[in-house]
Amino acid sequence: DRIVLAIGDVCGKGVEAATKTSMIKYMTRGLVAARLGPAEVLAEVNKAVSESGDPSEIVTLWVGRIDVDAGTLCYADGGHPPAFIRHARDGSTERLPTTGALLGAFEDAEYEEEEVAFESDDILVLYTDGVTEARRGNKFFGEGRVRRAVRAGGSANDVVDRLLSTLDRFAPGALRDDAAILAVRMRSHEERSARSE
């Protein structure tokens, strides 16, 4: 009854960036399989990225562990854009700030973990900076538009569709940077029970 989620972004494009992305993806999976917590995963990946020796090769990485039974989310964020949770109980939107530096910036960087409530019908939304840094002229899409799309609620798919359509209206056509969005809804106890039967 524990689920681990991760989202990251690698500086650069092309074969080198794709290779680094694969390395980080499989390293993160291995560290999670070894039962390391989110902050420990970030610290280990940071060491590997830092050892490459190129300070321009920075990475952002967000790792979270959902404890379904406890209704909590424990996360660590290494320079990735802040996640948002829409709480079903009162419709509030909670911003989850970063808990450490970009990976590769400092070899001995320390990462903190935070724990927040993540209960039935709450929705967690993660995204890359290609969303917030999308431009129209000299204006950025920004975090505020992400928050408004999350606050409006609905299913996880509704939130993603709303955010993508808002982004497309704001900056039609090709974006300058890759944009990824991940939204997850905590199933209700009843849904989980029915699924296990």
N, C-alpha and C positions, 0 to 999 in steps of 0.2 A: 504493500500500500504506500510505496514511495515512488515518486516520479521525478526524474531529473530532466531539466530543460536547459538548453544552452543556445546562445546566439552570439555571433561575433562578426568582426569586420577586419579585413586585412588591408593595409595600405598598399596601393599599387594595382596594376592590372597585368594581364598576360600570363605566361607560363610560370614565372617566378611566384606571382601572387597565388596562382592556382595550386602550386606545389606546397607553398606555405600553408594555405588553407587546409589542404589534405592532412598535412603533418599535425596541425593544431586540432583538427577534427578527431583524428584517431588517437592522439595523445589524450585529449579530453575524455574520450570514451574509455580509454584504458584506466585513467585515474579514477573515474567514476566507478568503474567495475571493481577497482581496488578499494572502494568504500571511502575515498577521501571526501571531505566536505567541500562546499563551494569555494571557500577562501583558500584551502589547501590546493585545490585544482588550479586556481588562478596563480598561486605562488609558484607551482611547479612549471606551468606553461610559461610563465614570465621568465623563469631561469633559462628555459630552452630557447626562447625568443631572444633574450639578452645575449646569450652565448654566440649568436650569429655574428655579433660584432658590428652590425650596421645600424646606427641609431635612427636611420630613416625608416627602418622596417618595423614600425610599430603596429600593434594589434589592439583592438578592443574586444573584450570577452565578458559576457554575462552568464553566470551559472546559477541555477536555482534548484532547490529540492523541495517538492511538495510532499508534505506528510498528510495523506488523505484522512486518516483517522483523527489526527489532532486538529485538522483544519488550519494548518500553518504553511507558510512559505519561508524557507531559509535561503537567502541569496547572497552573492558577492558580485560586485560589478567593477571590473577593471577598465575604467574609462569609457564604457559603452553608454549611449544615450539612456537617460532614466526610463525605467519601465513604469507603467501605470496599472493600478488595479481599480476596477469599478466594483464597489461593494454592493451586493444585492440588498442587504438588510436596510440600507438607508439611501442608496443611490449616490453615495459620495465617491469621489475619485481621489485615490492616494498615489502620490508620486514617490517612486523608490529611487533615491539618489545614488550616485556612484559611491563605492566604498574603498576605492583605491585607484592608483595611477594606471595609465595606459600600459599595456604589457610591452616590454622591450625598452621602456624609457629609463628604468632604474633596476639594475639586477637584483638589489636587495629590497625591493618594494614590499611593503606589507599590505595585506588585504584583510579587511574586516568582513564579518558576516552580520547580516541583519535578519531578524525574524519578524514576520507580519502575519496577521490573520488572512487566511484564504479559505473561505467557507462556501457552502452550497450556493451555486449560481453566481459566485464572484467571477469576474473575467480579468485575466492578466494579459496585458498587451506589451509586446517587445517589438522593437524595430531598429533598423540601422540608420546611420546619419544621412543616408541618401534620401530619406523621407524628410527629416527636419531641415536639411540644407538644400532642398530643391528650391530653385529660384524662379522668380518672375521679375525680370528687370534687376533691380538691386534689392528686392525684398525676398527674404527667406520664408519658407513654409512655416517653420518654427514649431516649438513645443506646444504652444497654445492651441493650435488647430488639431494636434494629436489628442490633447486632453479633451477638447470638445467632442471629437468623434467617439472617444471612449465613454464620456459622460452620458451620451445619448442612449447607451445601453443596447438591448437586444441580445441576440446570440453572438457567439464568437465570430461566426461568419458575417453577421450583420455589421459588427464593428470593423472588420477587415474591409468589407465592401464599401462601407461609408468612408473609411479613411482613404482607400484607393480612389474612390470617385472624387473626393474633395481634393486629393493630390492632383488628379488629372485635370480638374477644372482650374486649379491654381497654376499648374505648370504643364500645359498640354504638350504632347510630343515626347521625344526622348529625354530622359533625365541625364544630368551630368555624371551621376554616380549611381551605383547599384542601390536598389531599395528593396529591403526585405521586411516583412511584417509577420509576426507569429502571435496569435491570440489563442488563449486556452480558457475554457470554462470549467469550473469545478462542478461535477455532477452532484445532484442532491443525493442524500442517503438512500432515498427510495429508488432512484435510478441505478445506483451502485448495487443495491440489494437485488433488484430485478435482473440485472445483467449477470450476477453471479449464480443465479438459480438455473 
